[in-house]
Every structure is written in C-alpha cells, then in structure tokens.
Amino acid sequence: MKIANFSTSRYWFYFFLVVAIVIKFFLFIYVFTVIPQDVMKPDSLMYLKAAASIRDFILYPSHGLTHSMQPMPGYPSVLAFCLYGLGLTIHQMIFIQIFLNFLTAFVVARIARLINPSWGALSALIVLLDLPLTIYSQIILTEAVFVLVISWFIFCFYRYLEIPEYKRLILAAFVLALSIYIRPITCYLPWLVAVFIIYSRCAGHWKKNLIHAGLIVLVVYGLCFPWQYRNFKRYGDFRISSIAESTLSHTHS
C-alpha cells in the first residue's frame, strides 16, 4: 500500500522528478566546467573513430566500411548521425544522452503500468535517480542508448505476451537485434526468450509455441548475420564483439 500511495502521489512524484533533473544537469555542468576530460574514456575514442568510419562509408560507399570488428556499429551510428549528420558537438551529444534517460524512464513507466497501474511513476523515478546510469550518460559510452533499447525490447515483448501475434513478436525480435548491434552482451538472450516462450505456453498450442520460439531466434540472428558476414569477409572471424577483440567466449585481458 505504501508503494501504491507513493507512486500515485503527485507531489512526491514532482519533488523527486525535480531532484533527478537537478542532479543530472548539475553533473552535466560540473563535468564540462571542472573535469571535461572525463567525458572521454579509452573506449570513447574507439566509438568516435568508428563513427567517423561510418560517415566516410556514407560519403564514399565504394571504400567500404573500414573500421575494425570492434565496436558493434549501433552506437557509432548514433554518434555519426548526431555529430556529423546533425552537426552536434560532444557537449550537445551528452545532453542528448541525458534526454535519453528520460525516454528510458518513460518506457519503464509504461512497462510498470502494464503490470500494475500504480507502479508507473515510482518506476520512472527509480530510473531517473539511478546513479550509474546518470554517471555513464555523461560519457561517450553506450549505456544511455543501450538501456533505452533494452527497455524498449522488454516493453515490446510484454505486449507480445499479452497478445501473442506474429507482428508483435517480430517487432520484439527487431528491437532485440538492435540491442545486440549496440552491445552484444545480449547475443544469447534470444535463446532464453525462446525457452521462455515454450515454457510459458504463451502462444497456446505447443506447435505454435515452437514456431514462435524458432521465429524470434531466426529473426534476431538473421538480422545480426550481415555484420558477422562482414567480419568474416574482412577479418576471417565470424564472431561479434564490442571492445578490444573480446567476446563472451574469447577475451583478451
């Protein structure tokens, strides 16, 4: 009851919303006035280099996509669009990532309301006040984009569980594949989702559950295959990776 009362209290919600906004923008101002060097980490340079490679590929397609196996092209594509397509600065890109935190909170609130209508506001505040997400969104790293996309996948998959239609399943599979293109840590998640579909019998008849389970695996890995094939043709390696030639099955420390 306390959770329900808190999450439906308009005054408490707006109070903590203001607190979250103040924290995020105070940190934004602090970082760019006191410690501007902390916006860039070693991996940030890798993402920016990949974004430049994507820009060059768009301008000169005959040269091919020249950046290495790492990183996956999802986040660098976002950087390329914002930095080179829209002409934003690094400061403005960080501001965009902060804005994505609020979009993530909105998506998480939608998911929570599907489960319990009284949980939406509280769930949004938990996301907005999450310290690691707040900090990493101030850096040129994948966290802000990845958390938004994986939250979107959870929303799409929950909608599929409500009404197990093919179009909802394919949309969920598309978003899951998109999350892999941003951070491949989710590359094994399609198998777990498929097992859940079969175990939960959400689609009804067991044959239909098997078809749905197989479909989400095929769609996700089918969408990832072009990048794997590109890696194989260029580098002789079929794996996908994000950082420093590391995968879940092969890591250089």
N, C-alpha and C positions, 0 to 999 in steps of 0.2 A: 504493500500500500504506500509506503514512503516513496518508493521509486516512482510509482504512478503519480502521486501527488506532486513530486518534484518536477517530473518531466512535463506535467500539464500546467505548471505554474508559469505564467507569462513573465512575471517579474524576475524570478530566478533565472529563467532562460536568457532574458535580455541582459541581465547582470553578467552572467558568465560568458555570453557572447561578446560583450564589450571587453571583458578581461582577455579573452582569446585574441581579439583584434589588436588590443593594445600590446600584448606580448609579442605577437608576430611582427607588427610594424616597428615596435621599439627595437627588436632584434635586428630587423632589416636596416634601420638607421644606424644602429651600433656597428653592425658588420661593415657597412660601407664607409663609415667615418673613422672607425678605430682600427679594425682588423680586415681591411679589404682583401688582403692576400688569402684569407681563409675561405673566400668564395671558390677558389680553385684548389683542387686536390690533384694528385697524380692521375687518377682516373678521369678527372675533368678534362685534362689536356687530350686524353685519348678520345673522349667523346667529341670534343671540338674538332679534332683532326678528322674524325670520321664524318662529321657534319660538313666540313669543307670538301671532303671527297664526294659526298652526295651532291653538293652544289655543283662541283665540277662535272659530275656524271650527267646532271640535268642540262648543263650548258653544252657539254661535249660528249654526247652519248657514245660516240664511236670509240672513245678512250676506255670505256668500261668502268665498272665500279672498282676503284683501285685500293680501297682501304682493306686492311687485313681481316682475318677471321673474327677478330675482336675489335670492337664490341658488336653485339647484335644491332641491326640498323634502326630499331624502333625509336629509341631516344635520340640518336643522332639526326634522324629525320625530323623530329620535333624541333631540335636545335636549328637545323638547316632552314626549316620553314620560318621560324621566328627571327633568327639572326640575319639570314640572307634574303629570305622572301619578304618579310615584313620590315627588315632593317632595324630590328631592335638591338639595344645594347645589352651587355651582360647584366647590368642593373635591372633593366626592364624585363629580362628573361627571368631573373629571380622573382620579380614582382608577379610575373605570370605563374610561376610555380607556387607562390603563396596563394594566389587566386584558385589554383587547382585544389589546394587543401580545402577550400570552402565548397568546391564542387564535390569533392570526396565526401565531405560531411553531409551534403545534400543527398547523395546516393545512399550512404549508410543509413541516413534517417528514413529514406524510402524503404530500404530493406527491413529496418526495425519495425516500421509501421505495418508492413505485411505480416509480421509475426505477432505484434501486439501494438495497436494504435497508440498506446500511451508511452511507448519507448522511443519514439522518433526524436524528440528534442534532446533527451538525455544522450542518445547515441551520437547525435551530431556534435554535441559539446565534448564528448569523450574524444572524438576525432580531432576537433579543433584545439583541444588542450593537450593532445599527445605530444610530449616533449621531443622524442626522437624525430617524428615526422616534421615538427616545427623547425628543428635544427637543420635536418638534412635538406629541407626545402630551400634553405638559404645558400645552398651549394649547388654547383653544376653537377648534379648526380641524378640518378634515375628515380629516386624514391617518390617524389611528388607525382610523377606521371604513372609509375607502376602501381602505386596504391590506388589511384583513381581507377585504372583499368581493371585491376583485380576485383575491386569493389563493384564495378560495373558488371563483371562476369558473374559474381555472386547474385546480384540483382536479377540478371537475365536467367540464370539457372533456377533461381527460386520461382520466377514467373513460369518457367517451363514445368517445374514440379506441380504448380497449380493447375495448369492446362498443358498436358504433355503433347504438344503439337510439333510437327517437324520444323515449322518455321521458327519457333521459339528455341528449339534445340540447336538449329543451325546458327542462329544469332549468338547463342551462348558459346558455341564452338568457335565462331569467328572472333569473339572478344577474348576467349582463352588463348587462341593462337596469337592475337595481338599482344597479349601479356608476355608470351614467350619471346616475341620479337623485341620486347623491351628488356626483360630479364629472364633468361632461360631456366631459372630455378623452377619454373612451373612446367617444365617439359615433361615431367612424369605425371602431372595432375590429370591428364585425360584418362589414364588407366584407372586411377582412383575414382574418377567421376563415373566411368563406365561400370566399375564394380558396384558402385552405389546405386546406379540405375537398375542393375539386375537384382541386387539385394532388396531394394525398396519396392520393386514391382510397381513403380510409379506409372508406367505406361499401360498397365493392365495385363494382357496375356503374356506369357513368358517369351513367346516368339517375338512379340513386339518389343519387349524389353531388350532382348538380344540385338534386334535390329537397331534400336536407338543407341544402345551402348556401342555397337560397332560403328554407327554413323558418326558419333562425336569423335571417336578415335581417328577415323578416316579423314574427317573434315579438318581437324586440328593439325594432324601430321601432314595431310595433303597441302595445307597452306604453308607449313614450315618447310616442305620439301624443296621449293625453289632456292631458298637460301642455303640449305645443305648441299644441294647440287652445285651451286655456285662455288661453295667452299671446296668441294671435291674437285671440280674442274680447275680451279685456280691454285689450290694448295695441296690437293691429294688427300684431303681429310674431310670426312663426311660429318663430323661432329659439329655441334653448335656450341658456342661459348660466348662469354661476355667480357671477361677480364683475364689478361695475362695467360692466354693459352690454357685456361683452367676449365674443366667441366666437372660434373658430379662424379664421373668415372675416371678422370685423369686430371691431376693437379700438379702444377709446378709450384713449390713453396720457396 
